Amino acid sequence: MRPARAVDSPTRAAASALRRRATASSSRVRGRHASTTTTVARARQEDEEDTTTPMTASSSASRSGKIIGDDAVHSRYLTVYDRVVEFAAEDGRGGTKTFAYDVVGHPKSDFKFVCVAPFHSRTTTTSGEPEFTIIREYAQGSNSTCVVLPSGGFEVAKHASLEEAATDELHQEAHLVDGTLTKLIADDNPGLLETKWCRNRLIPFLCVDGVQAKEEATRDAEEFHMTHERVTVREFRRMMYGGEMMLPSIVTGQLAIDFLLKGGYLTHDDLN
């Protein structure tokens, strides 16, 4: 990928036109156009040297900056950081650019959280169709009810593993136990970034054929309005892209469906 050029750098056609105008100019205005002809020459050289090579891992890595400040300015459910980042200037003169950003995350959870798709195969459902268990809960951002999959933070002091965190959320939010738990990303994957301004990373899981717990786990106080229910895979997909489901649950749901299709648990007819 070519390096970013200065604003208003002329294209080849514009450069050619500028050269013709500069040649035709009188001696009175040649001095005034001196900087323009220099820009034309530089643009022509850049165009001749440009090979438009694809972006590589090293060129992508060069977009990282140096964090020179990272102060926590607020902490409750989320911690908000005032992050100051320094970048090398693109003019090749060794200068720097500095920007301040708002960054959020869950430091008590080591910036990791799990989301679990509870799937029920057709042989275990009363409808005879494959189903998912979904959660309905309050979303403070939209001040409305949203649809999610069982989700929660990886509590370092409580959980020995991410799998244990996933099992806890299944029990607490969906009232499900047992079943076959599968992590939907590779072990060397650090997790999927929640958003570009967030430090949290999503670890998605699938649970196949969990069963109703004999005893319900205690939910957090703010989850008093939370309910759970089963829906067909067809209805689940409609919810995923209908504007009522949270993004981490959408990603986890799609990864789960892909896994289930590949494993023969689902057919494409189950989705439509």
MILORO-46043 format. One record per residue (C-alpha): residue in three letters; x, y, z. Coordinates in steps of 0.001 Angstrom, whole numbers, padded with zeros to 6 digits, always signed. Layout:
# residues N
AlaXYZ...
This chain:
# residues 272
Met+000000+000000+000000Arg+001384+003439-000953Pro+002173+005824+001920Ala-000390+008524+002612Arg+000291+011626+000554Ala-000138+015228+001566Val-003599+016668+001019Asp-004210+017959-002505Ser-001247+016137-004104Pro-001954+016266-007882Thr-002638+013190-009985Arg-000683+012504-013166Ala-003241+014334-015315Ala-003266+017341-013008Ala+000524+017294-012852Ser+000754+017352-016644Ala-001642+020300-016824Leu+000316+022192-014212Arg+003571+021624-016116Arg+002033+023021-019315Arg+000738+026076-017478Ala+004085+026608-015771Thr+005937+026461-019124Ala+003586+028978-020718Ser+003772+031418-017815Ser+005633+034725-018218Ser+008792+035506-016299Arg+006705+037727-014031Val+004798+034769-012613Arg+007518+032073-012782Gly+008643+032851-009262Arg+005088+032546-007976His+004759+029041-009516Ala+008109+027748-008281Ser+006556+025835-005377Thr+003888+024415-007706Thr+006422+022972-010145Thr+008309+021427-007221Thr+005074+019737-006114Val+004514+018496-009677Ala+007981+016948-009829Arg+007506+015284-006461Ala+004090+013913-007489Arg+005524+012564-010747Gln+008355+010844-008885Glu+005886+009302-006398Asp+003683+008014-009220Glu+006658+006461-011021Glu+007909+004791-007841Asp+004505+003596-006664Thr+003982-000156-007127Thr+000795-000356-004993Thr+001947-003388-003036Pro-000607-005145-000808Met-000613-004466+002930Thr+001585-006837+004891Ala+001565-007777+008563Ser+004541-005489+009170Ser+002848-002498+007509Ser-000264-003131+009593Ala+001813-003359+012764Ser+003311+000068+012011Arg-000096+001568+012768Ser+000408+000821+016474Gly+001377+003714+018690Lys+003248+004156+021941Ile+000975+004468+024978Ile+002376+007318+027062Gly-000588+007744+029423Asp-003357+005373+030561Asp-005133+006793+033603Ala-008360+005272+034949Val-010793+008181+035286His-013989+006288+036181Ser-014818+002791+037396Arg-018113+001037+038110Tyr-019399-001712+035823Leu-016771-000574+033319Thr-013484+001213+033849Val-012871+004223+031612Tyr-009277+005086+030726Asp-007888+008380+029454Arg-005364+006875+027040Val-002735+009093+025406Val-000968+007568+022390Glu+002041+008832+020463Phe+002520+007974+016783Ala+005440+008543+014466Ala+004706+011330+011984Glu+004353+010284+008346Asp+006585+013015+006939Gly+009764+011006+007505Arg+011339+013749+009582Gly+011251+011907+012891Gly+008399+013912+014386Thr+005449+012563+016386Lys+001695+013036+016680Thr-000147+012604+019980Phe-003841+011840+020507Ala-006037+011216+023562Tyr-008708+008475+023475Asp-011509+007168+025689Val-010939+003431+026252Val-013123+001110+028358Gly-012746-002382+029776His-013121-004800+032679Pro-009743-005049+034461Lys-011205-007310+037187Ser-012006-009829+034448Asp-008545-009566+032874Phe-010384-007897+029969Lys-011958-011224+028955Phe-015592-012311+028820Val-017419-015396+027628Cys-020588-015874+025624Val-022231-019288+025293Ala-024720-020497+022673Pro-026915-023195+024341Phe-028069-025500+021550His-030663-028269+021844Ser-030679-030965+019143Arg-033986-031974+017598Thr-034072-035274+019472Thr-034275-033409+022790Thr-036947-030799+021981Thr-040719-031058+022221Ser-041089-029178+018917Gly-038990-031709+017027Glu-036891-028822+015689Pro-033402-027800+016838Glu-033509-024886+019284Phe-031385-022357+021146Thr-031921-020985+024632Ile-031919-017191+024610Ile-031945-014588+027376Arg-034088-011457+027510Glu-032744-008698+029720Tyr-032617-004941+030171Ala-030161-002982+027999Gln-029257+000272+029725Gly-027838+001876+026566Ser-031103+001642+024630Asn-033296+001603+027769Ser-035134-001380+026336Thr-035274-005160+026427Cys-032638-006937+024359Val-031897-010533+023386Val-028572-012113+024351Leu-026911-015445+024912Pro-025583-016292+028390Ser-022595-013991+028878Gly-020315-012782+031628Gly-016833-011810+032689Phe-013956-014138+033416Glu-013501-013492+037137Val-009860-014111+037943Ala-010494-014689+041657Lys-013382-017071+040984His-012767-018978+037768Ala-009914-021410+037192Ser-010512-021332+033426Leu-012580-019739+030690Glu-014548-022987+030463Glu-015518-022629+034119Ala-016695-019087+033467Ala-018823-020351+030551Thr-020320-023111+032702Asp-021174-020620+035453Glu-022960-018284+033039Leu-024970-021154+031590His-026140-022136+035055Gln-026748-018603+036318Glu-028514-017091+033320Ala-030006-020031+031393His-030380-022461+034348Leu-028624-025169+032307Val-025994-027684+033384Asp-023967-030451+031781Gly-024001-030730+027985Thr-020961-030718+025690Leu-019004-027455+025828Thr-016878-026374+022848Lys-014756-023265+022486Leu-015467-021747+019072Ile-012048-020166+018480Ala-008564-021668+018478Asp-006603-021946+021721Asp-003975-019482+020465Asn-006638-016887+019636Pro-006498-014138+022304Gly-010219-013441+021875Leu-012326-011248+019612Leu-012131-007528+020338Glu-015487-006204+021525Thr-015070-002830+019792Lys-012108-000730+018680Trp-012366+001500+021760Cys-012674-001383+024238Arg-009968-003592+025769Asn-012339-006519+026374Arg-012043-009669+024277Leu-014844-012152+023613Ile-014317-015893+024048Pro-017292-017645+022336Phe-018544-021105+023327Leu-021173-023599+022225Cys-023005-025938+024609Val-024856-028874+023047Asp-027781-030475+024895Gly-027434-028939+028326Val-030226-029931+030707Gln-032344-027979+033137Ala-030634-027536+036501Lys-032411-029001+039527Glu-031548-025869+041482Glu-031495-022399+039963Ala-028338-020355+040505Thr-028601-016914+042079Arg-028461-014096+039575Asp-026892-010690+040186Ala-029176-008068+041711Glu-029451-006023+038514Glu-030554-009154+036625Phe-033908-009301+038440His-035759-008757+035130Met-033859-011478+033237Thr-035839-014334+031642His-034844-017267+029451Glu-036701-019252+026806Arg-036148-021613+023921Val-036605-020624+020279Thr-036167-022537+017048Val-032969-021999+015086Arg-035062-020280+012427Glu-036387-017756+014959Phe-032942-017376+016501Arg-031471-016296+013156Arg-034234-013752+012724Met-033383-012318+016139Met-029677-012202+015306Tyr-030138-009771+012456Gly-033388-008111+013484Gly-031842-005394+015647Glu-032683-006820+019081Met-029599-008967+019775Met-026268-007692+021133Leu-023193-007973+018892Pro-021200-010485+021016Ser-024219-012785+020968Ile-024620-012367+017206Val-020988-013321+016611Thr-021223-016292+018998Gly-024499-017400+017418Gln-023095-017301+013893Leu-019956-019220+014902Ala-022168-021801+016633Ile-024411-022217+013584Asp-021374-022651+011310Phe-019981-025313+013673Leu-023325-027123+013894Leu-023813-027132+010127Lys-020353-028557+009613Gly-020916-031203+012294Gly-024269-032327+010896Tyr-026331-031076+013852Leu-028132-028655+011520Thr-029188-028560+007891His-029718-025453+005804Asp-033450-026219+005867Asp-033365-025596+009630Leu-032302-022009+008994Asn-035000-020942+006541
